[in-house]
Each structure stands twice: as C-alpha cells, then as structure tokens.
Amino acid sequence: MELSFGEKIRNLREDANLNQTQLGNILGMTQRKVSYIECGKNEPSLQDIVAFCRYFRVSADYLLGLTKYSK
C-alpha cells in the first residue's frame, strides 16, 4: 500500500527524532500546519514541498508518490 504525502512526512520526521513543533520551527511553519499536512487536512503548498524536500533530502517525486525511491 502506497503511503500518503502526510504519512511520508510523519515517517521522515520521526526518523529524524523531531516532534511537529521542532519541524515547524525549522521550516518556518506552525505545529498545527505540520499536523494538518501529516493527517491530510491541508494540502502542502509548493513552497512547503520544496522545504520538506530540502530538509529531508528527498525528491518531490517521492513525496508526491511518483516514485517509490526517496533519492
């Protein structure tokens, strides 16, 4: 089963031993925004996707489900 965008972000965040507040502070967003993206209540903006890709060093294709590989 393919993971959603939010599930991938949650897994990456947990692998980095960060809570939502810490990730939000790093990326310049609120804890609530991180939470809403992770649970699928909000769609990430293009700027958000770029920020996640840069911080976690993964491809946008991976986060968007276009490939199974993160690099």
PyMOL commands that set and color helices and strands:
alter all, ss='L'
color gray80, all
select helices_A, chain A and resi 5-15+20-27+31-39+46-56+60-63
alter helices_A, ss='H'
color red, helices_A
deselect
rebuild
show_as cartoon
